[in-house]
Structures are given as structure tokens and as C-alpha cells.
């Protein structure tokens, strides 16, 4: 029985173009596997933490997608959720939209085991190590995985700073990780590892509050603030 072609949704999830030949994709993927391995295989934990969520998920298999589609349709017909609760209006609208938009052909019937191995066993997302090991031509799909800071830059900053906040110098829990522009982005700072540092989310908020009082958006506004302050507290003339 001939092998099924690799579904386009799998290709794009792994950062490849839809029209790449299966043989070319597998050849490139095998080269990656020869050079690198998942860090969790040796560390026994995921060093990327919540950053993994910035990377794509492998698509849901068609069989699973069809089962979920049937469940949504049943909820709409019976007006009852799977746990017995009544279907509220908000969920009803959501389910109707998802049922209407469902297309079975957009889901793969199978994922080759060699590619399925790329998924994180904890979070389910494609392990970052496979996507940053070799530079790929950037596509709109890959660029959309992170709005402002590329995955490669985020991981570089995390490794460099050792997951320690560069403001309070304490370890940063996974749910508090944020990246701070040393020179603010709004003032011309670049989104590069050299201009970024790892910080607690709370420390980043406090820094922003302080900067609002220190930094002035423009010389004109700064002068206006001084003039307003002078009007509120007129200086006494020297006698």
C-alpha cells in the first residue's frame, strides 16, 4: 500500500512551504535529527517552559477532528453539553460557527512518526529545538508565531540570562517570564537579543510606571509640562 502524501497542514506547522516535496522535507528533517535532539530527553524536563506555546501545534488527525465535529453537532441538536449542563447562547454561537467552518480535508489522516516525534510530550507544541536548529526561509506563517520578538531571539535571551530577572535578580517562574526592551521599542530600540533582557512580569510593570515619570515623549511636551508646573507653583522673585 503506497504511503499517503504528507498533508500541507503538517508542512506549514513545521515551518515549511506547502509545495515542498515530501522527499525534500524528509531529507531535511532527517538531517536535523542527526544533528540535534530534544533537550528534555537528557534533562527530563522542558527547559523552554511556556515559550513552547509560541511555537505551532501539529494538526489534529482527521479521525479526532471528525469525532469532535460530531460532538459539537450533537450538543447543538440536544441543546445539552457532554457533562449534562444546558447549552448556553454563547457556546451555541461558538459551536455553530465551528460546525459551519469545519472541513475534514484540512486535517491529515496520519502524521509520519518521524515528524510526530517533534511534538513536545508535555505541551504538545513542536519543540523549539527543531525549528531554530537550522535557519529556514521565513514565511508569513512562521513570522506570525510571535508578533514582536522572534522565537530564536527569545530563546537566546532566556539562555543568556539563565531565567533570572535582570531587575530584581531573582529566579523567574515560567508564568512570570517577560522580555524588556532596554532602549524602549517606541523610542527606536531594536528587538534583538542585545537590546532585550529577561524580567519578571511584575518588575516590568513597575519599571514602566517609573519610566512614565522619567522619560518625556518629546522636548515640546517636556517644555509644556515645565510651563504648567510653573503656573501651579510660581517662583518667588528675588529681592
C-alpha positions in Angstrom: 0.0 0.0 0.0 1.6 3.4 -1.0 2.4 5.9 1.6 0.0 8.8 2.0 1.5 12.2 1.0 2.4 14.5 3.8 -0.5 16.8 4.5 0.0 20.5 3.8 -1.1 21.4 7.4 1.8 19.3 8.7 4.3 21.0 6.4 3.3 24.5 7.5 3.2 23.6 11.2 6.9 22.6 10.9 7.8 25.8 9.1 8.0 24.5 5.5 6.2 25.8 2.4 3.1 23.9 1.4 4.5 23.0 -2.0 7.8 21.4 -0.8 8.2 17.9 -2.0 7.8 15.2 0.6 11.2 13.7 -0.2 12.8 17.0 0.3 11.1 17.7 3.6 12.0 14.3 5.0 15.6 14.6 3.8 15.9 18.0 5.6 14.2 16.6 8.7 16.5 13.6 8.9 19.5 15.9 8.8 18.0 17.8 11.8 17.6 14.6 13.7 21.2 13.7 13.1 22.5 17.0 14.5 20.2 17.6 17.5 17.8 16.0 19.9 15.1 17.2 22.3 16.7 18.7 25.4 14.1 17.0 27.6 15.5 13.6 26.6 18.6 14.4 28.7 17.2 17.0 31.2 14.0 15.1 31.9 12.1 18.4 31.9 11.3 21.1 29.3 13.8 24.0 29.6 11.7 26.2 27.4 8.6 26.3 29.7 5.8 28.5 28.4 7.9 29.7 25.5 6.9 26.4 23.8 3.4 27.9 23.4 4.8 30.4 20.9 5.6 27.5 18.6 3.0 25.7 16.4 1.0 22.6 17.2 0.9 19.7 14.9 -2.6 19.4 13.3 -5.3 17.3 14.8 -5.8 14.0 13.0 -8.9 13.8 10.8 -10.5 11.0 12.8 -10.2 13.0 16.0 -11.4 16.2 14.3 -14.5 14.4 12.9 -15.3 12.9 16.3 -15.2 16.4 17.8 -17.3 17.8 15.0 -19.9 15.1 15.7 -19.8 16.0 19.4 -20.5 19.7 18.6 -23.4 18.8 16.3 -24.9 16.6 18.9 -24.7 19.4 21.5 -26.5 21.7 19.1 -29.2 19.1 18.4 -29.8 18.2 22.0 -29.0 21.6 23.5 -27.0 19.8 26.2 -23.2 19.7 26.8 -21.4 16.4 27.3 -21.4 16.9 31.1 -25.2 17.4 31.2 -25.2 21.1 31.5 -27.5 23.1 29.2 -26.0 24.7 26.2 -25.9 28.5 26.8 -26.2 31.1 24.0 -22.5 32.0 23.9 -21.4 28.4 23.4 -24.3 27.8 21.0 -23.0 30.5 18.7 -19.4 29.3 19.0 -20.4 25.7 18.2 -22.5 26.8 15.2 -19.5 28.8 13.8 -17.1 25.9 14.3 -19.5 23.3 12.7 -20.1 25.6 9.8 -16.4 26.2 9.2 -15.3 22.5 9.6 -13.6 20.9 6.6 -12.4 17.3 7.1 -9.9 17.6 4.2 -8.0 20.3 6.2 -6.9 17.6 8.7 -4.3 14.9 7.9 -5.3 11.2 8.1 -1.9 10.4 9.7 1.3 12.1 10.7 4.6 10.3 9.9 6.1 9.0 13.2 9.4 10.7 12.4 7.6 14.1 12.3 5.3 13.3 15.2 8.4 12.9 17.4 8.9 16.7 17.1 5.9 17.4 19.3 6.5 18.2 23.0 5.1 15.4 25.1 4.2 17.8 27.9 2.8 20.9 26.0 2.0 19.3 22.6 3.7 22.1 20.6 6.5 21.5 18.1 9.8 21.5 20.2 11.7 24.8 19.5 14.9 23.0 19.1 13.8 21.6 15.7 12.7 25.0 14.4 15.8 27.0 15.4 18.4 24.4 14.7 18.7 25.4 11.0 17.6 28.7 9.5 14.6 28.3 7.3 13.3 30.8 4.8 10.9 33.0 6.8 7.3 32.7 5.7 4.2 34.6 6.8 3.1 31.5 8.8 6.4 31.3 10.7 6.5 35.1 11.2 3.1 35.0 12.8 4.1 32.7 15.6 5.4 35.7 17.5 4.2 39.2 17.0 7.2 41.2 18.0 10.1 39.0 19.2 11.3 36.0 17.1 11.4 32.6 18.8 15.1 32.4 18.2 15.8 35.7 20.0 13.5 34.8 22.9 15.4 31.5 23.5 18.7 33.2 23.1 17.8 35.8 25.8 16.4 33.0 28.2 19.6 31.0 27.9 21.9 34.0 28.3 20.1 35.4 31.4 19.6 31.9 32.9 15.9 32.6 33.6 16.9 35.2 36.2 15.2 38.6 36.3 17.6 41.3 35.3 15.9 43.8 37.6 15.5 42.1 40.9 18.0 39.3 40.2 15.6 36.5 41.4 14.6 33.4 39.5 11.7 33.9 37.2 8.8 31.4 37.3 7.5 30.2 33.9 4.3 32.2 34.3 6.1 35.4 35.0 8.5 35.4 32.0 8.6 38.7 30.0 11.1 40.4 27.8 12.1 44.0 28.4 13.5 46.4 25.7 16.5 48.1 27.4 16.0 51.0 24.9 12.2 51.2 24.6 10.9 50.0 21.2 8.8 53.2 20.9 12.0 55.2 21.1 13.9 53.4 18.4 15.1 50.4 20.4 15.7 47.2 18.3 14.1 43.8 19.0 17.4 42.0 19.2 19.0 39.9 22.0 21.4 42.7 22.7 18.6 45.1 23.5 16.4 42.6 25.4 16.6 41.2 28.9 14.6 38.7 30.8 12.4 40.1 33.6 9.5 39.3 35.9 6.2 40.5 34.6 5.7 42.4 37.9 9.1 44.0 37.7 8.5 45.0 34.1 5.2 46.7 35.1 7.0 48.6 37.9 9.7 49.7 35.5 7.1 51.0 33.1 5.4 53.1 35.9 8.8 54.6 36.8 9.7 55.4 33.2 6.4 57.3 32.7 7.6 59.8 35.3 11.2 60.0 34.0 11.0 59.8 30.2 9.4 62.6 28.2 7.9 61.7 24.8 9.2 64.9 23.1 11.0 68.1 24.0 7.9 70.2 23.2 5.7 68.2 25.7 8.5 68.4 28.2 8.6 72.2 27.9 4.8 72.3 28.2 5.0 70.3 31.4 7.5 72.7 32.9 5.4 75.7 32.0 2.3 74.1 33.5 4.3 73.3 36.7 5.5 76.9 36.9 1.9 78.1 36.7 0.9 75.9 39.5 3.9 76.9 41.7 5.1 80.3 40.7 8.7 81.0 41.8 9.2 83.9 44.1 11.1 86.8 42.6 14.5 87.5 44.1 14.5 90.6 46.3 
